[in-house]
Amino acid sequence: MSEFDDYSCIQSALQGDDMAFHQLIDHYYLTVERFARQIGVREEDLQDVTQEVFIKVFRFLHKYSRGKFSTWLYSVTLNVSKDYFRKQKREKAKIDKTINSSPETFYTENTDLTDDARILHKSIQILDEKYRVPIALFYFQEASIKEISAIMNLSESTVKTRLKRGKEKLKASLEKGGRMYEREAF
């Protein structure tokens, strides 16, 4: 099987080749969906967010200029996800105001995850976005510090600091969770 050629596919798509654009979608769909999930998009909204990402890619593909396509795609995914979070927050505020109920959780159980993976996922989801996004990109999407810097429009040193602090916060959260479970057992 030959390696996927982003550049040729993009050039063909820009010239109106629908099949080339569909190849881009097929190649990157799971990557976009996985990243969106890792930065906090709810399971029931993943398909909509992922679809919106590819709509934006279609509309703005002509603005992609250089560098790794996946880096640009992560940026688009991050921006669409931020829009989704803002919309979700507005809708939640309307609901809370209307029915004056307690806040709902944004985490939906994923039955495909092991207990440890579920605990890790929950712990990552409660991190501030400034830590959650670099951790998801670095550890789960295997993006480099340089790529994360480009995606988030931050200096490399800021990305390194956020990764370090995010790992510290994640470790503290997991240790706290571990002690809570130990107490419950006794």
N, CA and C atoms as a LAMMPS dump frame, in Angstrom:
ITEM: TIMESTEP
0
ITEM: NUMBER OF ATOMS
558
ITEM: BOX BOUNDS ff ff ff
-5.0000000000000000e+02 5.0000000000000000e+02
-5.0000000000000000e+02 5.0000000000000000e+02
-5.0000000000000000e+02 5.0000000000000000e+02
ITEM: ATOMS id mol type element x y z
1 1 1 N 0.852 -1.184 0
2 1 2 C 0 0 0
3 1 3 C 0.892 1.24 0
4 2 1 N 0.625 2.168 -0.854
5 2 2 C 1.455 3.367 -0.94
6 2 3 C 1.061 4.374 0.138
7 3 1 N 2.014 5.218 0.478
8 3 2 C 1.789 6.241 1.498
9 3 3 C 0.874 7.331 0.936
10 4 1 N 0.01 7.862 1.78
11 4 2 C -0.931 8.895 1.375
12 4 3 C -0.163 10.174 1.038
13 5 1 N -0.492 10.789 -0.081
14 5 2 C 0.189 12 -0.539
15 5 3 C -0.726 13.211 -0.342
16 6 1 N -0.542 13.906 0.8
17 6 2 C -1.358 15.083 1.121
18 6 3 C -1.301 16.117 0.004
19 7 1 N -0.089 16.443 -0.409
20 7 2 C 0.107 17.537 -1.358
21 7 3 C -0.667 17.294 -2.656
22 8 1 N -0.514 16.125 -3.256
23 8 2 C -1.203 15.824 -4.516
24 8 3 C -2.716 15.863 -4.339
25 9 1 N -3.159 15.307 -3.238
26 9 2 C -4.599 15.268 -2.957
27 9 3 C -5.146 16.691 -2.8
28 10 1 N -4.424 17.526 -2.078
29 10 2 C -4.859 18.914 -1.857
30 10 3 C -4.884 19.677 -3.173
31 11 1 N -3.829 19.5 -3.967
32 11 2 C -3.772 20.204 -5.257
33 11 3 C -4.93 19.787 -6.16
34 12 1 N -5.221 18.496 -6.182
35 12 2 C -6.344 18.005 -6.993
36 12 3 C -7.672 18.548 -6.468
37 13 1 N -7.822 18.55 -5.147
38 13 2 C -9.059 19.061 -4.539
39 13 3 C -9.244 20.537 -4.86
40 14 1 N -8.147 21.292 -4.829
41 14 2 C -8.217 22.717 -5.14
42 14 3 C -8.613 22.968 -6.597
43 15 1 N -8.326 21.997 -7.446
44 15 2 C -8.688 22.119 -8.86
45 15 3 C -10.086 21.562 -9.138
46 16 1 N -10.82 21.24 -8.06
47 16 2 C -12.208 20.819 -8.216
48 16 3 C -12.439 19.319 -8.233
49 17 1 N -11.424 18.529 -7.948
50 17 2 C -11.557 17.07 -7.938
51 17 3 C -12.225 16.628 -6.627
52 18 1 N -13.521 16.311 -6.713
53 18 2 C -14.275 15.901 -5.525
54 18 3 C -13.731 14.617 -4.916
55 19 1 N -13.291 13.694 -5.752
56 19 2 C -12.741 12.427 -5.237
57 19 3 C -11.501 12.68 -4.385
58 20 1 N -10.677 13.626 -4.79
59 20 2 C -9.469 13.948 -4.02
60 20 3 C -9.858 14.494 -2.643
61 21 1 N -10.877 15.336 -2.599
62 21 2 C -11.317 15.871 -1.314
63 21 3 C -11.888 14.75 -0.444
64 22 1 N -12.625 13.839 -1.041
65 22 2 C -13.161 12.705 -0.294
66 22 3 C -12.03 11.814 0.233
67 23 1 N -10.938 11.718 -0.523
68 23 2 C -9.782 10.956 -0.035
69 23 3 C -9.175 11.635 1.195
70 24 1 N -9.115 12.965 1.182
71 24 2 C -8.629 13.697 2.361
72 24 3 C -9.522 13.402 3.571
73 25 1 N -10.819 13.445 3.358
74 25 2 C -11.76 13.157 4.445
75 25 3 C -11.547 11.734 4.954
76 26 1 N -11.507 10.777 4.042
77 26 2 C -11.327 9.378 4.442
78 26 3 C -10.034 9.18 5.231
79 27 1 N -8.985 9.838 4.791
80 27 2 C -7.682 9.667 5.437
81 27 3 C -7.634 10.313 6.83
82 28 1 N -8.286 11.447 7.001
83 28 2 C -8.148 12.21 8.247
84 28 3 C -9.377 12.189 9.163
85 29 1 N -10.451 11.543 8.758
86 29 2 C -11.684 11.578 9.544
87 29 3 C -11.467 11.1 10.982
88 30 1 N -10.886 9.93 11.141
89 30 2 C -10.689 9.382 12.49
90 30 3 C -9.721 10.223 13.317
91 31 1 N -8.737 10.811 12.667
92 31 2 C -7.785 11.675 13.364
93 31 3 C -8.498 12.89 13.945
94 32 1 N -9.339 13.524 13.141
95 32 2 C -10.102 14.701 13.588
96 32 3 C -11.057 14.303 14.709
97 33 1 N -11.774 13.209 14.514
98 33 2 C -12.742 12.756 15.515
99 33 3 C -12.044 12.438 16.849
100 34 1 N -10.927 11.741 16.78
101 34 2 C -10.186 11.365 17.992
102 34 3 C -9.68 12.613 18.727
103 35 1 N -9.137 13.576 17.996
104 35 2 C -8.635 14.8 18.619
105 35 3 C -9.779 15.582 19.262
106 36 1 N -10.893 15.698 18.559
107 36 2 C -12.048 16.422 19.115
108 36 3 C -12.521 15.757 20.41
109 37 1 N -12.551 14.436 20.42
110 37 2 C -12.948 13.707 21.631
111 37 3 C -11.965 14.002 22.767
112 38 1 N -10.695 13.986 22.449
113 38 2 C -9.665 14.176 23.471
114 38 3 C -9.678 15.574 24.078
115 39 1 N -10.158 16.549 23.343
116 39 2 C -10.189 17.902 23.915
117 39 3 C -11.551 18.247 24.499
118 40 1 N -12.458 17.247 24.552
119 40 2 C -13.675 17.441 25.315
120 40 3 C -14.994 17.462 24.587
121 41 1 N -15.006 17.211 23.29
122 41 2 C -16.278 17.171 22.571
123 41 3 C -17.021 15.903 22.992
124 42 1 N -18.294 16.066 23.335
125 42 2 C -19.109 14.934 23.787
126 42 3 C -19.3 13.929 22.655
127 43 1 N -19.411 12.655 23.037
128 43 2 C -19.577 11.572 22.059
129 43 3 C -20.728 11.844 21.093
130 44 1 N -21.842 12.303 21.625
131 44 2 C -23.017 12.505 20.773
132 44 3 C -22.846 13.679 19.802
133 45 1 N -21.839 14.502 20.011
134 45 2 C -21.604 15.658 19.135
135 45 3 C -20.393 15.489 18.22
136 46 1 N -19.673 14.382 18.373
137 46 2 C -18.443 14.185 17.583
138 46 3 C -18.691 14.212 16.093
139 47 1 N -19.721 13.544 15.644
140 47 2 C -19.997 13.489 14.207
141 47 3 C -20.278 14.886 13.653
142 48 1 N -21.069 15.675 14.38
143 48 2 C -21.385 17.032 13.925
144 48 3 C -20.143 17.913 13.895
145 49 1 N -19.328 17.84 14.939
146 49 2 C -18.109 18.655 15.003
147 49 3 C -17.15 18.242 13.885
148 50 1 N -16.975 16.944 13.708
149 50 2 C -16.07 16.45 12.664
150 50 3 C -16.559 16.881 11.277
151 51 1 N -17.852 16.794 11.067
152 51 2 C -18.419 17.238 9.785
153 51 3 C -18.166 18.728 9.582
154 52 1 N -18.348 19.517 10.62
155 52 2 C -18.109 20.963 10.533
156 52 3 C -16.64 21.259 10.216
157 53 1 N -15.731 20.46 10.781
158 53 2 C -14.303 20.629 10.48
159 53 3 C -14.067 20.473 8.983
160 54 1 N -14.637 19.424 8.397
161 54 2 C -14.397 19.192 6.972
162 54 3 C -15.133 20.184 6.082
163 55 1 N -16.21 20.738 6.553
164 55 2 C -16.858 21.829 5.817
165 55 3 C -15.928 23.035 5.789
166 56 1 N -15.323 23.35 6.937
167 56 2 C -14.365 24.468 6.998
168 56 3 C -13.145 24.179 6.125
169 57 1 N -12.66 22.949 6.161
170 57 2 C -11.512 22.588 5.327
171 57 3 C -11.873 22.796 3.858
172 58 1 N -13.052 22.379 3.462
173 58 2 C -13.484 22.551 2.074
174 58 3 C -13.532 24.032 1.709
175 59 1 N -14.116 24.838 2.608
176 59 2 C -14.264 26.274 2.332
177 59 3 C -12.932 27.019 2.327
178 60 1 N -11.99 26.581 3.163
179 60 2 C -10.759 27.346 3.345
180 60 3 C -9.498 26.611 2.906
181 61 1 N -9.643 25.537 2.166
182 61 2 C -8.48 24.778 1.713
183 61 3 C -7.515 25.662 0.918
184 62 1 N -8.062 26.634 0.211
185 62 2 C -7.204 27.535 -0.567
186 62 3 C -6.3 28.386 0.338
187 63 1 N -6.626 28.491 1.62
188 63 2 C -5.802 29.278 2.549
189 63 3 C -4.665 28.463 3.15
190 64 1 N -4.754 27.124 3.011
191 64 2 C -3.648 26.289 3.476
192 64 3 C -2.47 26.556 2.554
193 65 1 N -1.324 26.914 3.148
194 65 2 C -0.212 27.318 2.294
195 65 3 C 1.003 26.405 2.36
196 66 1 N 1.396 26.029 3.555
197 66 2 C 2.62 25.22 3.656
198 66 3 C 2.635 24.495 4.993
199 67 1 N 3.689 23.716 5.184
200 67 2 C 3.806 22.962 6.421
201 67 3 C 2.999 21.681 6.337
202 68 1 N 2.99 20.982 7.44
203 68 2 C 2.238 19.724 7.475
204 68 3 C 0.747 20.02 7.435
205 69 1 N 0.048 19.309 6.573
206 69 2 C -1.39 19.479 6.474
207 69 3 C -2.062 19.136 7.793
208 70 1 N -1.565 18.1 8.481
209 70 2 C -2.192 17.69 9.74
210 70 3 C -2.111 18.798 10.79
211 71 1 N -1.05 19.588 10.783
212 71 2 C -0.923 20.702 11.728
213 71 3 C -2.031 21.722 11.471
214 72 1 N -2.24 22.051 10.201
215 72 2 C -3.309 22.987 9.84
216 72 3 C -4.669 22.391 10.2
217 73 1 N -4.832 21.106 9.954
218 73 2 C -6.096 20.429 10.249
219 73 3 C -6.385 20.429 11.754
220 74 1 N -5.362 20.228 12.583
221 74 2 C -5.547 20.304 14.038
222 74 3 C -5.991 21.714 14.443
223 75 1 N -5.433 22.726 13.804
224 75 2 C -5.846 24.111 14.099
225 75 3 C -7.314 24.329 13.763
226 76 1 N -7.729 23.839 12.614
227 76 2 C -9.133 23.968 12.211
228 76 3 C -10.016 23.225 13.21
229 77 1 N -9.604 22.024 13.593
230 77 2 C -10.376 21.224 14.548
231 77 3 C -10.474 21.943 15.891
232 78 1 N -9.376 22.511 16.342
233 78 2 C -9.373 23.238 17.61
234 78 3 C -10.333 24.427 17.547
235 79 1 N -10.298 25.181 16.462
236 79 2 C -11.183 26.344 16.326
237 79 3 C -12.652 25.94 16.248
238 80 1 N -12.96 24.898 15.504
239 80 2 C -14.35 24.429 15.418
240 80 3 C -14.795 23.932 16.792
241 81 1 N -13.92 23.239 17.509
242 81 2 C -14.258 22.746 18.847
243 81 3 C -14.495 23.897 19.815
244 82 1 N -13.683 24.936 19.724
245 82 2 C -13.896 26.108 20.586
246 82 3 C -15.251 26.749 20.298
247 83 1 N -15.609 26.841 19.01
248 83 2 C -16.935 27.358 18.646
249 83 3 C -18.021 26.473 19.248
250 84 1 N -17.825 25.177 19.16
251 84 2 C -18.77 24.221 19.725
252 84 3 C -18.907 24.425 21.237
253 85 1 N -17.775 24.598 21.938
254 85 2 C -17.812 24.797 23.394
255 85 3 C -18.554 26.088 23.753
256 86 1 N -18.306 27.154 22.983
257 86 2 C -19.01 28.422 23.233
258 86 3 C -20.516 28.248 23.019
259 87 1 N -20.882 27.584 21.944
260 87 2 C -22.302 27.351 21.663
261 87 3 C -22.914 26.483 22.761
262 88 1 N -22.201 25.462 23.162
263 88 2 C -22.666 24.565 24.217
264 88 3 C -22.86 25.335 25.527
265 89 1 N -21.935 26.224 25.82
266 89 2 C -22.015 27.028 27.05
267 89 3 C -23.227 27.963 27.005
268 90 1 N -23.455 28.595 25.839
269 90 2 C -24.624 29.483 25.692
270 90 3 C -25.922 28.705 25.86
271 91 1 N -26.004 27.554 25.216
272 91 2 C -27.217 26.744 25.303
273 91 3 C -27.445 26.261 26.731
274 92 1 N -26.384 25.875 27.395
275 92 2 C -26.499 25.41 28.772
276 92 3 C -26.96 26.555 29.684
277 93 1 N -26.434 27.737 29.454
278 93 2 C -26.841 28.888 30.262
279 93 3 C -28.337 29.169 30.066
280 94 1 N -28.814 29.053 28.828
281 94 2 C -30.242 29.256 28.56
282 94 3 C -31.086 28.221 29.288
283 95 1 N -30.671 26.978 29.222
284 95 2 C -31.416 25.903 29.886
285 95 3 C -31.413 26.117 31.396
286 96 1 N -30.218 26.4 31.942
287 96 2 C -30.12 26.617 33.393
288 96 3 C -30.978 27.797 33.831
289 97 1 N -30.985 28.828 33.028
290 97 2 C -31.785 30.007 33.369
291 97 3 C -33.274 29.675 33.308
292 98 1 N -33.653 28.905 32.301
293 98 2 C -35.063 28.564 32.108
294 98 3 C -35.581 27.632 33.194
295 99 1 N -34.864 26.555 33.464
296 99 2 C -35.378 25.574 34.422
297 99 3 C -34.669 25.618 35.769
298 100 1 N -33.636 26.475 35.873
299 100 2 C -32.903 26.662 37.13
300 100 3 C -32.503 25.327 37.755
301 101 1 N -31.92 24.469 36.929
302 101 2 C -31.508 23.159 37.417
303 101 3 C -30.013 23.136 37.711
304 102 1 N -29.559 22.056 38.301
305 102 2 C -28.129 21.917 38.584
306 102 3 C -27.385 21.648 37.286
307 103 1 N -26.115 22.031 37.242
308 103 2 C -25.335 21.833 36.027
309 103 3 C -25.225 20.356 35.645
310 104 1 N -25.287 20.117 34.358
311 104 2 C -25.129 18.755 33.854
312 104 3 C -23.659 18.505 33.573
313 105 1 N -23.269 17.261 33.631
314 105 2 C -21.888 16.918 33.308
315 105 3 C -21.707 16.896 31.792
316 106 1 N -20.535 17.236 31.355
317 106 2 C -20.253 17.223 29.922
318 106 3 C -19.609 15.916 29.493
319 107 1 N -19.416 14.989 30.443
320 107 2 C -18.765 13.73 30.102
321 107 3 C -19.796 12.643 29.893
322 108 1 N -19.742 11.994 28.78
323 108 2 C -20.6 10.865 28.489
324 108 3 C -19.747 9.615 28.552
325 109 1 N -20.197 8.622 29.28
326 109 2 C -19.445 7.382 29.411
327 109 3 C -19.236 6.762 28.038
328 110 1 N -18.019 6.338 27.78
329 110 2 C -17.69 5.631 26.561
330 110 3 C -17.488 4.177 26.954
331 111 1 N -18.366 3.311 26.515
332 111 2 C -18.322 1.915 26.931
333 111 3 C -17.133 1.164 26.35
334 112 1 N -16.436 1.73 25.385
335 112 2 C -15.282 1.064 24.794
336 112 3 C -14.018 1.241 25.634
337 113 1 N -14.049 2.104 26.644
338 113 2 C -12.865 2.39 27.432
339 113 3 C -12.764 1.461 28.64
340 114 1 N -11.518 1.107 28.998
341 114 2 C -11.304 0.361 30.228
342 114 3 C -11.53 1.318 31.387
343 115 1 N -11.618 0.789 32.599
344 115 2 C -11.812 1.65 33.769
345 115 3 C -10.667 2.649 33.901
346 116 1 N -9.419 2.174 33.729
347 116 2 C -8.267 3.076 33.831
348 116 3 C -8.309 4.15 32.76
349 117 1 N -8.653 3.754 31.539
350 117 2 C -8.733 4.728 30.438
351 117 3 C -9.848 5.735 30.696
352 118 1 N -10.954 5.278 31.261
353 118 2 C -12.084 6.162 31.568
354 118 3 C -11.675 7.18 32.641
355 119 1 N -10.962 6.721 33.657
356 119 2 C -10.482 7.626 34.718
357 119 3 C -9.516 8.655 34.13
358 120 1 N -8.58 8.179 33.283
359 120 2 C -7.634 9.095 32.645
360 120 3 C -8.387 10.109 31.783
361 121 1 N -9.352 9.649 30.989
362 121 2 C -10.121 10.544 30.115
363 121 3 C -10.862 11.599 30.934
364 122 1 N -11.507 11.174 32.022
365 122 2 C -12.224 12.12 32.876
366 122 3 C -11.258 13.142 33.472
367 123 1 N -10.09 12.658 33.891
368 123 2 C -9.1 13.563 34.49
369 123 3 C -8.592 14.579 33.476
370 124 1 N -8.393 14.152 32.249
371 124 2 C -7.95 15.07 31.193
372 124 3 C -9.044 16.088 30.897
373 125 1 N -10.307 15.639 30.88
374 125 2 C -11.42 16.528 30.554
375 125 3 C -11.594 17.656 31.563
376 126 1 N -11.205 17.447 32.819
377 126 2 C -11.395 18.499 33.819
378 126 3 C -10.234 19.489 33.857
379 127 1 N -9.16 19.206 33.104
380 127 2 C -8.063 20.166 33.012
381 127 3 C -8.533 21.408 32.255
382 128 1 N -7.926 22.544 32.557
383 128 2 C -8.182 23.748 31.77
384 128 3 C -7.792 23.476 30.322
385 129 1 N -8.473 24.14 29.397
386 129 2 C -8.204 23.948 27.978
387 129 3 C -6.734 24.187 27.641
388 130 1 N -6.115 25.16 28.314
389 130 2 C -4.721 25.486 27.983
390 130 3 C -3.775 24.325 28.286
391 131 1 N -4.191 23.391 29.149
392 131 2 C -3.394 22.194 29.426
393 131 3 C -3.935 20.985 28.658
394 132 1 N -5.244 20.889 28.547
395 132 2 C -5.89 19.742 27.917
396 132 3 C -5.491 19.614 26.438
397 133 1 N -5.505 20.72 25.712
398 133 2 C -5.223 20.675 24.274
399 133 3 C -3.785 20.247 23.986
400 134 1 N -2.766 20.849 24.629
401 134 2 C -1.405 20.386 24.344
402 134 3 C -1.18 18.918 24.729
403 135 1 N -1.777 18.476 25.836
404 135 2 C -1.612 17.078 26.254
405 135 3 C -2.231 16.144 25.215
406 136 1 N -3.433 16.478 24.749
407 136 2 C -4.078 15.638 23.737
408 136 3 C -3.259 15.609 22.451
409 137 1 N -2.769 16.761 22.028
410 137 2 C -1.971 16.81 20.795
411 137 3 C -0.658 16.052 20.938
412 138 1 N 0.044 16.242 22.046
413 138 2 C 1.376 15.659 22.214
414 138 3 C 1.31 14.153 22.457
415 139 1 N 0.476 13.727 23.379
416 139 2 C 0.473 12.326 23.783
417 139 3 C -0.451 11.434 22.965
418 140 1 N -1.528 11.979 22.445
419 140 2 C -2.478 11.136 21.728
420 140 3 C -2.432 11.331 20.224
421 141 1 N -2.051 12.531 19.769
422 141 2 C -1.958 12.797 18.337
423 141 3 C -0.515 12.795 17.847
424 142 1 N 0.418 12.652 18.798
425 142 2 C 1.854 12.586 18.499
426 142 3 C 2.361 13.807 17.735
427 143 1 N 1.803 14.962 18.057
428 143 2 C 2.27 16.21 17.45
429 143 3 C 3.536 16.661 18.18
430 144 1 N 4.43 17.282 17.453
431 144 2 C 5.668 17.791 18.051
432 144 3 C 5.386 19.124 18.756
433 145 1 N 6.342 19.548 19.569
434 145 2 C 6.234 20.839 20.255
435 145 3 C 6.063 21.951 19.213
436 146 1 N 6.828 21.862 18.145
437 146 2 C 6.76 22.863 17.081
438 146 3 C 5.376 22.886 16.431
439 147 1 N 4.805 21.711 16.183
440 147 2 C 3.472 21.637 15.581
441 147 3 C 2.411 22.189 16.534
442 148 1 N 2.525 21.835 17.813
443 148 2 C 1.561 22.334 18.798
444 148 3 C 1.655 23.852 18.875
445 149 1 N 2.866 24.36 18.816
446 149 2 C 3.098 25.801 18.837
447 149 3 C 2.352 26.472 17.668
448 150 1 N 2.439 25.866 16.49
449 150 2 C 1.76 26.417 15.308
450 150 3 C 0.24 26.285 15.427
451 151 1 N -0.222 25.136 15.924
452 151 2 C -1.66 24.892 16.048
453 151 3 C -2.295 25.869 17.019
454 152 1 N -1.631 26.093 18.158
455 152 2 C -2.213 26.917 19.218
456 152 3 C -1.767 28.376 19.151
457 153 1 N -0.878 28.668 18.201
458 153 2 C -0.367 30.025 18.044
459 153 3 C 0.316 30.508 19.337
460 154 1 N 1.198 29.645 19.854
461 154 2 C 1.958 29.935 21.075
462 154 3 C 3.432 29.703 20.801
463 155 1 N 4.281 30.262 21.654
464 155 2 C 5.712 29.986 21.528
465 155 3 C 5.982 28.549 21.973
466 156 1 N 7.073 27.982 21.495
467 156 2 C 7.426 26.62 21.878
468 156 3 C 7.665 26.522 23.382
469 157 1 N 8.264 27.543 23.973
470 157 2 C 8.517 27.501 25.42
471 157 3 C 7.2 27.498 26.203
472 158 1 N 6.201 28.232 25.723
473 158 2 C 4.885 28.234 26.379
474 158 3 C 4.246 26.852 26.279
475 159 1 N 4.373 26.206 25.117
476 159 2 C 3.824 24.861 24.939
477 159 3 C 4.498 23.899 25.908
478 160 1 N 5.82 23.97 26.02
479 160 2 C 6.556 23.092 26.938
480 160 3 C 6.101 23.322 28.379
481 161 1 N 5.934 24.58 28.751
482 161 2 C 5.484 24.909 30.113
483 161 3 C 4.093 24.355 30.36
484 162 1 N 3.203 24.525 29.392
485 162 2 C 1.831 24.032 29.567
486 162 3 C 1.787 22.509 29.627
487 163 1 N 2.632 21.852 28.851
488 163 2 C 2.703 20.391 28.924
489 163 3 C 3.179 19.954 30.306
490 164 1 N 4.219 20.602 30.798
491 164 2 C 4.768 20.256 32.114
492 164 3 C 3.736 20.495 33.211
493 165 1 N 3.126 21.663 33.215
494 165 2 C 2.122 21.976 34.237
495 165 3 C 0.882 21.098 34.095
496 166 1 N 0.495 20.843 32.861
497 166 2 C -0.661 19.971 32.621
498 166 3 C -0.413 18.569 33.146
499 167 1 N 0.797 18.041 32.914
500 167 2 C 1.133 16.712 33.433
501 167 3 C 1.119 16.714 34.956
502 168 1 N 1.618 17.785 35.563
503 168 2 C 1.614 17.881 37.022
504 168 3 C 0.186 17.896 37.555
505 169 1 N -0.679 18.676 36.918
506 169 2 C -2.08 18.755 37.349
507 169 3 C -2.789 17.417 37.124
508 170 1 N -2.487 16.772 36.011
509 170 2 C -3.083 15.478 35.712
510 170 3 C -2.632 14.437 36.736
511 171 1 N -1.35 14.437 37.048
512 171 2 C -0.81 13.501 38.04
513 171 3 C -1.483 13.728 39.395
514 172 1 N -1.606 14.984 39.797
515 172 2 C -2.24 15.3 41.085
516 172 3 C -3.697 14.843 41.088
517 173 1 N -4.38 15.052 39.982
518 173 2 C -5.778 14.643 39.875
519 173 3 C -5.907 13.129 39.966
520 174 1 N -5.03 12.417 39.276
521 174 2 C -5.071 10.953 39.297
522 174 3 C -4.712 10.413 40.674
523 175 1 N -3.722 11.033 41.33
524 175 2 C -3.352 10.6 42.682
525 175 3 C -4.501 10.846 43.654
526 176 1 N -5.161 11.963 43.521
527 176 2 C -6.313 12.272 44.376
528 176 3 C -7.414 11.248 44.14
529 177 1 N -7.657 10.951 42.889
530 177 2 C -8.665 9.94 42.547
531 177 3 C -8.305 8.589 43.09
532 178 1 N -7.036 8.222 43.026
533 178 2 C -6.589 6.935 43.55
534 178 3 C -6.816 6.839 45.044
535 179 1 N -6.512 7.91 45.775
536 179 2 C -6.719 7.903 47.229
537 179 3 C -8.206 7.839 47.552
538 180 1 N -9.024 8.513 46.738
539 180 2 C -10.464 8.472 46.976
540 180 3 C -10.977 7.045 46.853
541 181 1 N -10.507 6.325 45.817
542 181 2 C -10.97 4.957 45.614
543 181 3 C -10.491 4.043 46.733
544 182 1 N -9.263 4.282 47.242
545 182 2 C -8.738 3.464 48.331
546 182 3 C -9.598 3.672 49.584
547 183 1 N -9.968 4.918 49.869
548 183 2 C -10.793 5.209 51.031
549 183 3 C -12.147 4.527 50.922
550 184 1 N -12.702 4.518 49.724
551 184 2 C -14.009 3.912 49.533
552 184 3 C -13.959 2.41 49.784
553 185 1 N -12.803 1.787 49.545
554 185 2 C -12.693 0.343 49.705
555 185 3 C -12.696 -0.056 51.187
556 186 1 N -12.286 0.841 52.072
557 186 2 C -12.209 0.49 53.499
558 186 3 C -13.441 0.82 54.221
